[in-house]
Amino acid sequence: MRRALLVGINDYPRNPLRGCINDANRMQEVFATHENGNPNFSCKLLTSDNIEVTGGYLRKSIEELFNHRDNDTTLLYFSGHGATTKAGTYLVSQDGKPDDYGVSLMEIVALANNSEAKEVIIILDCCHAGGNNIDLGERKVVLREGVSILAASTGKQYSYEKNGSGVFTSIIYDAMLGSAADLRGKINLSSLYYFADTQLDAWQQRPVFKSHVSQMISLRDCKPKVPSDVLRKLPNYFNNTKTGLQLSINYLPSENGNSELQNMMEDLHLYHINGLIQLPESKTLETAAQKNEACTLTPLGNYYKKLALSKKI
């Protein structure tokens, strides 16, 4: 069972925010189901428009999330204020004050490390989310196998809002809709980090990713760019990696053509537009077939061929 606690706090007595509730709702949208509508994470939404998110209630909710035993993957998402002191980094609750901001990141890490969940994922969209020198900044925090943290900013940076949502969360939302999916439609935490890293400003906000993964699980499944059954054909089509696959006019549509080769051409088109095969000179497969050229696997194509041979697809 996969469970997720999604927290969004706008309603702070001082310095209220605008986009955090929206952030939590958007994260529920993409984590609750896969793209095809199949159930994914069982989500619990905790937002300040429905309940006062005090430090005690936030702590209790996080403890309940991590204490669940019958669980393979647990996810905590937080959007709200973050604060950093010499004692560490805190997720700020609605009743947070300078001598007690809310729940400390180190406390959350301790709960995550002690959780019986196989995989624990923590995603934070708040200022100073990456921790200070006591937390993540100098990598002093220790994560047990299976625990990962993806934070919107370093311990010395702010996390920004734009157009009614956190900038970081907007990027993660787009990534979860499919922008960060691999050829099989799988989205994992590493691809989320890469997607955010390439889009966030180099001067103002940098994401932090710290992980001790036991396996790179899929957080959401989207429509694959190349279906698995088509990827599994790679070893059959390209049994000779050096010479590749010799094309001819028989691959081109015609009334008296070879239907098997024409069907193969449809698969080759998927390979070509997704960077799995390359042509020596021609720009299109049709031109290559007319010139009797051979297409060969790219390094990415060889990677998926090996996955198919080892029956990992």
C-alpha atoms as one frame of an Amber mdcrd trajectory, in Angstrom:
protein
   0.000   0.000   0.000   1.288   3.449  -0.946   0.299   6.342   1.311   0.856
  10.078   1.039   0.342  12.967   3.464   0.034  16.262   1.579   0.265  19.432
   3.676  -0.483  22.974   2.510  -0.533  25.991   4.865  -1.551  29.446   3.669
  -3.136  30.853   6.808  -0.284  31.987   9.015  -1.134  34.764  11.534   1.898
  36.643  10.244   3.176  36.513   6.675   0.342  34.444   5.157   1.033  32.625
   1.911  -1.163  32.253  -1.164  -0.180  29.154  -3.080   0.397  26.370  -0.549
  -3.146  25.007  -0.405  -3.229  24.998  -4.176   0.131  23.211  -4.149  -1.163
  20.436  -1.889  -4.298  20.002  -4.014  -2.236  19.738  -7.191   0.051  17.167
  -5.608  -2.985  15.137  -4.586  -4.164  15.258  -8.199  -0.975  13.727  -9.602
  -0.146  11.331  -6.765  -3.625   9.865  -6.187  -3.840   8.172  -9.586  -1.698
   7.133 -12.494  -2.341   8.867 -15.818  -4.758   6.125 -16.903  -6.852   6.658
 -13.755  -5.663   3.588 -11.851  -5.183   4.246  -8.105  -1.670   5.169  -6.984
  -1.101   6.722  -3.544  -3.844   6.770  -0.922  -3.712  10.485  -0.118  -4.576
  12.396   3.046  -4.891  16.130   2.467  -4.022  18.473   5.348  -4.694  22.104
   4.435  -5.171  25.223   6.548  -8.531  26.080   4.949 -10.028  22.937   6.504
  -8.181  22.613   9.817  -5.721  24.547  11.935  -2.393  22.897  11.275  -0.719
  23.318  14.655   2.714  21.957  15.461   1.202  19.182  17.554  -1.283  18.170
  14.859   1.352  18.279  12.122   3.730  16.156  14.192   0.988  13.647  15.029
  -0.032  13.367  11.369   3.556  12.744  10.268   4.014  10.138  13.001   0.855
   8.339  11.857   2.057   8.426   8.268   5.419   6.861   9.068   4.157   4.429
  11.733   1.894   2.524   9.372   3.249  -1.020   9.084   1.469  -2.523   6.091
   3.137  -0.152   3.680   5.687  -0.343   0.890   5.990   3.374   0.053   5.248
   6.445   2.181   5.357  10.025   0.916   5.303  13.326   2.812   4.756  16.559
   0.907   4.843  19.950   2.674   4.163  23.411   1.264   4.351  26.319   3.691
   6.853  28.408   5.590  10.243  26.990   6.510  12.578  28.410   9.132  16.208
  27.775   9.966  18.027  28.304  13.255  21.294  27.125  14.767  19.356  24.128
  16.022  18.202  23.109  12.570  15.496  23.554   9.960  11.763  23.559  10.755
   8.499  23.112   8.905   6.528  26.020  10.333   3.055  25.279  11.692   0.281
  27.848  12.002   1.002  28.352  15.695   4.758  28.427  15.148   6.812  31.038
  16.983  10.554  31.783  17.262  11.055  29.485  20.253   8.938  26.690  18.720
   8.500  26.968  14.962   6.809  23.634  14.409   8.344  20.284  13.420  12.079
  20.028  12.858  13.506  18.402   9.774  15.807  16.307  11.925  12.775  14.968
  13.791  11.102  14.095  10.497  14.263  12.337   9.296  14.385  10.355  12.559
  10.763   9.277  12.075  11.491   8.351   8.460  14.562   6.334   9.424  12.552
   4.417  12.026   9.597   3.803   9.725   8.919   0.245   8.618   7.968   1.475
   5.149  10.317   0.114   2.518  10.559   3.480   0.754  10.065   6.888   2.390
   9.957   9.999   0.209   9.940  13.548   1.591   9.216  16.464  -0.760   9.475
  19.966   0.715   8.461  23.236  -0.913   9.395  25.772   1.733  12.157  28.249
   2.437  15.419  26.721   3.704  14.043  23.269   2.870  17.487  21.884   2.115
  18.574  22.422   5.704  21.574  24.177   7.219  24.967  22.837   8.207  23.337
  20.688  10.887  20.902  19.129   8.419  21.503  18.706   4.706  23.881  21.487
   3.764  27.069  19.611   4.580  25.501  16.163   4.197  25.670  15.438   7.928
  22.202  13.950   8.049  22.178  10.144   7.788  19.412   8.463   5.842  18.760
   4.771   6.178  18.313   2.724   3.041  15.071   3.599   1.319  14.742   7.224
   2.511  14.919  10.168   0.096  14.486  13.936   0.433  13.742  16.339  -2.423
  13.763  19.974  -1.301  12.888  23.167  -3.143  15.914  25.168  -2.000  19.127
  25.044  -0.026  19.336  25.952   3.651  20.232  29.552   2.848  17.638  30.171
   0.124  13.997  31.122  -0.141  11.348  29.197  -2.053   9.273  31.444  -4.252
   5.608  31.617  -5.213   4.337  32.664  -8.624   0.827  32.770 -10.112  -0.778
  31.266  -7.029   1.551  28.305  -6.617   5.054  27.477  -5.484   7.559  27.709
  -8.340   9.104  24.379  -7.296   5.742  22.632  -6.960   4.621  23.900 -10.367
   7.692  22.263 -11.874   7.076  19.002  -9.995   3.417  19.067 -11.052   4.331
  19.396 -14.736   6.935  16.662 -14.324   4.371  14.315 -12.746   1.943  14.929
 -15.599   4.476  13.195 -17.834   7.229  15.673 -18.653   9.721  13.711 -16.537
   8.606  10.259 -17.727  11.038   7.893 -19.402  10.247   5.956 -22.590   8.150
   3.484 -20.605   6.156   6.274 -18.952   7.802   5.801 -15.550   8.507   8.815
 -13.326  10.947   8.437 -10.449  12.388  10.803  -7.860  15.667  11.181  -9.721
  13.873  12.358 -12.871  11.859  14.838 -10.780  15.079  16.292  -9.393  16.661
  16.521 -12.832  13.548  18.206 -14.224  13.567  20.769 -11.392  17.339  21.257
 -11.503  17.281  22.256 -15.159  14.469  24.780 -14.682  15.115  26.554 -11.382
  17.142  29.749 -11.389  20.861  29.266 -10.853  21.082  32.375  -8.647  17.931
  32.366  -6.541  16.650  28.848  -5.879  18.406  25.516  -6.245  16.797  22.159
  -5.437  18.419  19.694  -3.046  18.238  15.927  -3.499  19.555  13.520  -0.896
  18.776   9.837  -1.132  19.744   6.388   0.025  17.562   4.444  -2.363  17.107
   0.708  -2.193  15.519   0.824  -5.644  14.414   3.569  -8.016  10.654   3.064
  -7.855   8.125   4.695 -10.154   6.128   7.438  -8.436   3.603   7.644 -11.263
   2.992   5.799 -14.501   2.105   7.798 -17.607   1.423   6.776 -21.177   4.670
   5.269 -22.493   6.395   6.912 -25.423   7.298   3.431 -26.625   5.092   0.554
 -25.373   6.905  -2.220 -23.519   5.905  -4.852 -26.086   7.547  -2.730 -28.800
  10.724  -2.285 -26.733  10.878  -6.053 -26.233  11.228  -6.458 -30.013  14.576
  -4.640 -30.091  16.710  -7.826 -29.736  14.788  -9.442 -32.602  15.084  -6.482
 -34.934  18.689  -5.698 -34.054  20.293  -9.096 -33.460  23.500  -7.802 -35.038
  24.489  -4.612 -33.225  27.318  -3.740 -35.638  25.552  -4.009 -38.983  22.166
  -2.882 -37.716  18.941  -3.427 -39.627  19.104  -3.291 -43.429  16.185  -1.317
 -44.860  14.693  -1.599 -48.357  11.670  -0.485 -50.333   9.877  -3.564 -48.990
   9.430  -1.649 -45.729   7.459   1.096 -47.492   3.642   1.034 -47.840   2.425
  -0.581 -51.053  -0.421  -2.832 -52.132   1.880  -5.749 -52.910   4.432  -5.017
 -50.177   5.503  -7.146 -47.258   2.929  -6.541 -44.502   5.263  -7.881 -41.801
   8.013  -5.441 -42.776   5.508  -2.593 -43.055   4.295  -3.303 -39.530   7.919
  -3.356 -38.400   8.327   0.104 -39.958   5.737   1.460 -37.489   7.903   0.237
 -34.610  10.999   1.703 -36.228   9.301   5.094 -36.394   8.732   4.974 -32.627
  12.368   4.024 -32.099  13.597   6.801 -34.371  11.598   9.718 -32.907  12.609
   8.652 -29.396  16.319   8.396 -30.101  16.721   4.614 -30.051  17.989   4.249
 -33.617  20.057   6.368 -35.965  20.462   6.625 -39.738  23.810   7.071 -41.525
  22.791   9.855 -43.920  19.061  10.127 -44.507  16.815  12.183 -42.270  13.775
   9.916 -42.540  13.262   6.176 -42.478  11.387   6.352 -45.774  14.389   7.923
 -47.516  16.716   5.417 -45.882  14.533   2.557 -47.131  14.563   3.946 -50.667
  18.379   4.155 -50.529  18.746   0.670 -48.979  20.512   2.116 -45.932  20.853
   0.363 -42.580  19.686   1.812 -39.280  21.637   1.099 -36.090  20.956   1.368
 -32.395  22.027   4.437 -30.463  23.550   3.992 -26.976  20.045   4.539 -25.583
  18.704   1.899 -27.929  21.379  -0.547 -26.795  20.417   0.172 -23.185  16.793
  -0.795 -23.785  17.879  -3.789 -25.869  19.857  -5.044 -22.866  16.844  -4.514
 -20.615  14.749  -6.551 -23.019  17.332  -9.336 -23.208  17.507  -9.519 -19.409
  13.687  -9.560 -19.255  13.537  -6.343 -17.234  10.970  -4.875 -19.576
